[in-house]
Amino acid sequence: MGLDSLDVFLRTVRDDLGLDIAIPDGADTALGDLPGWDSLNLLRLVALLEESGHRVPVHRLLEAHSLREVHTLVKEYG
């Protein structure tokens, strides 16, 4: 699954995690401020990334403050 585009990444996260994310404006929303965001969604995001072939270290994901930062990590770690 190609997640290189921010819009595709946001749509994938929105659809797979069932979150109400505005595209592209939601990219800069603090994760804790996303409607429905919780620790379970963080685990689901890790699984989504793993399933799509993107192995981002979990400790780096924990440092991310927004989906834009997560997307930057996805691109960084391929």
N, C-alpha and C positions, 0 to 999 in steps of 0.2 A: 504494500500500500504506500503510495507516494504522499508523504506529509511535508514535502518541501515548501509548498505554498502555505502561507499563513491562513488564507481563507479555507483551504481544504482541511488543514489541521483543525481549525475551529469548528468546521462543520462536522468533522469526524468525532471530535470530543463531544460536541453538542448532541449528536445523534446516538453515539454509543453509550454515553454516560447519562443521557436524558436530562441534560442541564439546559436552562433557558439562558443562552449566551447570544448577545447581540453581535452580529458579524458586520464589520470588523471591530466595532467599538468595544466589544467585550474583551478584546485581547489585552487591554491595559488595566482592566478591573482587578483589584487585589483578589487573590484566590478566596480568601475568607469572606469577601463581599459578594461572591457569585451565589445567586439563589440556589440553594440545595447543596452547596459544597460542604463536604465533611471528610473525615479521614478515610472513610470507605471509598469515596470517589478518588482519593489519592491512590489507593491501592488498585482501583479499577483502571485508573490512568496508567499506572505502571504496567499492568497486564496488557492494556491496549497497545502501549508502545512496544512491549516485548513481542506480542503477537504480530505486529507489523514490521518486526525486524529492527527496531530501534532500541538499542540497549544503553539507555541513559542511566548512569549510576544513581541509585536512590538518594544518596546523600546530596547529590547535586539538585535533584528534584525538590528535596526538602528546603533547599535554599532559595528556590524560585518564588517570586512574589506574585506573578501573573502568568496567564497563559502565553503571553508573548515571550516571557523569559523561558518557559518550558519549551516553546517552539524553537527558540534560539539554541537550547541544549540539544533538541532533536537534530537540528541541522549540524551542530558541532560534533556530535557523536555518531552521526550517520545512521 
